[in-house]
Amino acid sequence: MSRSAADMSPAQPSTAAAGSHAAAFKAALDRHLAGDLAAAKELYRALLTRGPARQMAADVQSNLGAILRSELDLDGAEACLRSAIELAPNSHGAHLNLGNLLYLQQRLEEAEIAFTRAMALRPGEAPVPFNLGLVHLAQGRYRTGWPLYELRPDHAATALRPLSFPEWDGSPLDGRSVFVWREQGYGDELQMARFIPQLKAAGAGRVTVAPTVALLRLFSELSGVDEVMRCVGDVVIPPHDVWVLPFSLPKYLDATLPTLPTAPYLRAPPEARAKWAGFAPKGGIGVVWHGNRIQPAERYRGLPSPDVLKPLAAFGELVDLQEPRGDFADTAAILEQLDLVVTTDTAMAHLAGAMGVPCWVMLAKLGVDWRWMADRSDSPWYPSVRLWRQSTAGDWGPVISAMVEELARSRR
């Protein structure tokens, strides 16, 4: 589960606000917090017609902007947030929410300005530094982005903090043993696994990895790993010298765009290859049309139906990879038999990329994750991956047409 830029909670009415206006604001805010956005929107707009004080008007505009963004009225949301900033230039929340709106649209330079202003108003206050880090990562500015990414919620909330041994702080390993835990989603674990073999080169002694259960067998194929540990339920973690989370590795290993390890680093275990031998048809194209539906960004990223991908069937039998067939080791064994994988932004893209399997990733206009950067058709993380970007939000037609055209050209 990749992390997205986080908003402030809706602005609260000032204690100094005029009584009737404060009551109206509270009524709108109550509907807003209850999730009744249509009612809240109407109440906010009605309050604006009553001429509230400048600060309250700014708070109303900021909250209204948040609602319009959720409705994908992005122009309307931006107008509200810029109005809020004009009314109250020192509104931390308005600058933060404007930055998030701009980041959603990959207007990265503008988002950086908004986040920087919010950070100047309240230095160090979450979630602004983390959100600014996402901008830096999306721009490929890894040396400044990774330290800010350390402020991610998963890092603060990790279950490892009570351990008797410390978190690695990037100091020389000098033969020390390292315990690598897990965080975020499958795709995140797959992407960061490339750095685990580098721990030995950095001087680590024993390296133990504890991935999500579905990745256990696959990660047994990683080089530089002494033990892949199953950690489910109440498990006693053996003492190590240090522990580390996967997304802290690129910071301490000084990963930059030119130094990213890009050679394939995962493969199907022999027993999985034997189990799935001959499963996929010759020339088959694996397809995935949506990711985890509970993720907020999936509203932009997923296809409305698998039928969108039907035109690709003219160039090879489509192999449905949407539902898992076993664990990731099983899936890897199937991917090794395919000519191509076509997917939206899902863990399948990371698995194929980590294995060096040709993969086309369909990216939505909105909500593009930082790791795919902006305005590129290639990925600095995965040489075998090609990116196909929407030009209009919600319209996958031109993306499919372009892929069909490329398949027709390359498979003549």
C-alpha angles and dihedrals in degrees: 000000000000118000120247129200109278127225130221117254113264112287115263124226116264116252087230093057120121111269101244093042091047091051091050091048091050091051091052092044092051091055090045094053090044090058095248092131097165092057092042091051092054092046092050091050092048090052092053090058089058094064103243120194117283097260093046091048089053091051091048092050091048093051092044089051090055091053093048090050090054087053090050092244088138097166091050091047092051092049091053094048094047089049089052091052092048090053094043112018091183095055103131093190094051092052091047094049092045089053090052092049091052092045090053087059094043091245086145102168091051091045090053091054092051094047092045090053092048090050091051090053094051109014114214096359114145136278098017101077091049091048090050087052090058089056092051092049092048088053092049093248092138100161090063096030100056096057090051090047088061085076091068115131092241091061094052094043100044116138091228097078095092092057117121093233124065135253114260110257097192095265118141111292096212094185096318119150117248130207113202114200128188135255143176117358141334094268091051092052091048093049095048094044088084089075097053095079088053091065091076091050088051090057104269120155114202115009120200122185125197108189129170110290094252089060099047099099094040093051089052084077094059115113120234094032120122097186137011104205127204107223113182126145120339101359125162109227110216115239117272131173094247141358128213139184118233096244091054091060097078091054095051094039090050096237114189131168093266093046101045111130103240106167113112108274105176132062138167115272115247094250091054091049090052092048095052100034110144094007099124123060119244110272091014122167116213115215136196119178106184143013133215106333093208092065112098093223091056089081086073102031106048125083117242091234140356086243088079087074097050095101088067090065089079088074103043142341111287114235112204109228095167096104117048120248099206120313132328092278088060091047091049090055089055094046091055088064097052129093092211143000120213116192145149117242098305140127087270089071090055094045093051092045093048089053096044092244114151107259135177114205119201111214125196122229090241131049097018109176118244094245093067091054119200135296095002130123093195132059123231087206098054123029091194093057125093121192124221112192131199114238093196122038112255096007112113094164097093091045092055091044091053092049091049090050091051093048091049090052098044098042100049 
